[in-house]
Amino acid sequence: MRISVIISTYNHPLWLEKVLWGYECQTYKDIEILIADDGSGPETKRVVDEFKNRSGLEVLHVWHEDNGYQKCQILNKAIQAATSEYLLFTDGDCIPRKDFVEQHAKSAQKGFYLSGGAIRLPMPTSELISQNDIVSQKIFDLEWLNKNGHDQPFLKNLKLTKNDSLASFLNKITPANASWNGGNASGWKSDLIAINGFDERMEYGGQDRELGERLDNFGLKSKQLRYTAICVHLEHGRGYKNQGSIDKNKAIRKETRQTKKVWSEFGIKKESK
């Protein structure tokens, strides 16, 4: 099965470059990469072009002009541009483990969407990661992380387990909700089209969850990959975060849940259904 990997980004080319190194290491090769770019400058284009020329992978740079936080809009454009039946969504600050795409591919199932996990790194660790650290997969070794500034509780670090049986068991017993999350989630393109994609009114704060809630209302079930499909999340500033957008998004999500809404008239097609 061919998979379209949609990577969202905005003006953070150094982080995006590290993420793209991770996709050169994937054990699952039948992929296309779509960079969903919310208006980045020329340095990001340079990183994407160099990756495209070097990796041999099929790469499409989906870009629009910078007009504020429009992540949902650029993601909808990437959904439309994707040529695969199955779409994997992640962010330009999430470096995938080498089996990241493979784990999503193995678990893909009609009637479901998938929710994976991430290890959040502090800024010093994020900054020092090199291409060699990614190629060698050192960044997924707990001893290496701890030596280089990472410090998280034991239970959170269980995501780094290399024991497949333990990882599967932890997926089954975790109390964490298998919700749609922007950094690590996947589903069928036909399902995303059926709910009209992302609600483009939404800014930062829960916009990914709202899409998942409409998938739930559509009748899909979610499958937990919190301990099997793993990426490391690089630290960064969030200048676009504000309480106004968070409150607005909460109100939209509340309406989605209360009315069991499936179709967003503010999605890919700007019309009611």
N, C-alpha and C positions, 0 to 999 in steps of 0.2 A: 504494500500500500504506500502510495506516495503521500508525503505530508508537507504542507505549507507551514513554515515557521514564521510567525509574524512578530517582529521585534519593534516595540515602540521606543522612540528616542526623541530627545530635544536638547541640542547644544551641549552634549557631554561626550565629545569624540574620544577622549582617552578611555572612558569607561566602556563605550561602545566597542572600541578596538579590542579590549580584553574579552568582552563577550563574544565577539566574532572569532577570536582565536579558539574559544571553546567549541564553536560549531565546526571548525576544521578537524576536531578530534573525535567527532561523533562516530559511534559504532554503527549507527543506522544511517545509510548513505542516500536513500531515495528521498531526498528533500529539496525543496526550494526555499530560499530565504527572502522574505519581504521586510524591508526596513520601513516601518510606519513612522515617518519623520514629520513632527509637528512644527516645521518651519525652521530647522537648524541652518546655520551658516555654511560657508564653503569648506571649513575644516572637516565637518562631518561627511560631506560629499567626497572629500579626498579619502577618508578612511574607508568608506563604502566602496569606492572605485578600486582602491588598492586590494581590498579583500576579494572583490569580484575577479580581478585579474589574477590574483595569486591562488585562490582556493580551488578554482575550477568548478565551483558550485553555481547553480543558477541563482542569480541575485537580482532583485528588483527594488529600486529605491522609490518608494511611494512618498511624495513630498507635496506640501502646499505651503503657501506663504505664512509667515508668522503673524498671527492675529490674536495673540493671547492663548490661553490654555484651551486647545481644541483636540485633546487626545481622542475623544470619542469619534469625532469627525474623521480624523486620519485613520483610525482603526476601521471604520466603515468602508473607507476607500480601499484599504488593504484587503478586507474581506472580499470586496468585489473583484479585485485584481488577482486574487489567489486562484491558481489553476487546479488545485487538489481538492478532493472531496473532504479531506480531513485537515483541520486547522489547529495549530498549537500556538498559543499566545504567551509571550514573555516580554520582559522589559530590557532596555539597553543598559541596565545595571545588574543583570542576573547572569552570572557565568554558569553554564550548564556542565554537570558532570558528563563524562564521555558516553554514558548509557541513558542520558536524559531523554532524547527523542525515542530511543528503543523502548524505554519503559512506557511511554505514552502509546507507542504503536502496539505493543503487546496487550495493553489493557483497553484499547479502543473497542467500543461495542455499541451497536445501534440501541437507541433509547437511553443512552447515558452521556454525561460529560465528565471529565476527569479533573481532579484538583490535586496538584503536587505541593511539595514543601520547599522551604528555603532556610539557609543558615545566614543570619545577618552578621555582617562583619563591621568592626569599628573602622573609622577613617584611616588610622595608621596602617592597619593590615590591608585595607583596600588599595592604598597608594603603593605599597611595596610589591604587590603581585606582579610578576613578570610573565612573559610569554612562556618561558621554560617551566615556571611553576604550574602553569595551566596545562601544557603539553604533558608534563610528568604526572599531573593530577595530585601534586603535593597539596594543593589548596583544599582537597577533600580529606586530608589526613589530619586527625585531631591533634596529634603531637606537634605537627608543623604549625598548625593554626595557633595553638597555645604558646608556642615559642615566639610567635610573631604578632602578639597583641590581642588575640582573640580570647575572650573570657565570658563564657555563657554557662548557665546551670547544666548539670549532667543530663537531665531529661531532654533538653533541647538538642544536645549534641548527639542523641541517639539517632538523629536523622542521618548521621554519617556512618552508620553501621554498614559493614560489608557482608553481613550475614543475611542472605536472602530470606531465609525462613523467619528470622527475627523481624526483619523489615515488614514482611507480609502480616505477621502476627500483630505488630504495632499498628499497622494500617487498620486492622479490624477492631482494636480495642481503644484507639485514641478517642478522647471526648471531643476533639476538635471537629468542627463542622466541615464537611467536604464542599465548601462553597467555591464559586467561580472567583478566582483571584488573578489579577492582571499579570503577575509575574510568572505564573505557572499553572496554566489551565488549557484544556483542549476539548474540541467537540467537532461535530459534523457541520460542514458549511451549510447544508440544507436546513439544519435546525436553526442556525443563526439567521439565515435568510427568512425563515418562517416567522421569526419574532421581530424581524426588521432591524436586526443588529443593535448597536449601542444607541442609547438615548442621547442625542447631541446637545440637549439642554444642559447636561450634567458636566460639571467641572471637577476639580479634585475632591475626592472624599466619597468612596463607596460606589463609584460609577460602575465598577466591575461587578460588584455584588448585585446591583440592580439588574444587570443583564442575566446573571445567574438566577435571580428570583423569577424573572419572566420565563426562563428555560424550565424552572420548576413548575410554574403555572401551565406551561405547554405540555407537561406530563413527563418530562425527563427525570431521571434519577441521577444522582451524583455518585462517583466512585472515588474513594480516597487513595491517593498516591503520595501521601505526606512523607513516607519513609522510603519510598522507592524511586520516585522521580525528583531528583535533588539538584538544586543550584545554590550558589552562594551569592548573597545580595550585597553589593558594594554600597558603602555609605555615601551620601550626598546631601546637599542642601535642598530645601523645599520652599523656595521663594514664592511659589504659586499657591501655597497653602494659606487659606484664610477661612475664618469662621463663617462668613457669609455664604461661601460656596458649599461648605459642609452642611449648614442648616438647610439650604436650598435642596441639596441632594437627599437629605434625610426626608424631607417632605415628599419628594418624588418617589422615593423607595417606599414610604408609608402608603402612598396611594397604590403603588404596584401590588403590595401585599394585600391591602384591604379589598381591592377590586378584582384580585386575581388576574391582573392585566397580563396579556401575552404580547400584543402588538404595540410598539411605540410609534406614534404618528410623527415623532421627531427623530426617526432613525434613517436608514438608508433611503427609503422612499418617504417623502414628506407628504403623507396622506393618511387618513384614517382607514380602518378596515372593519 
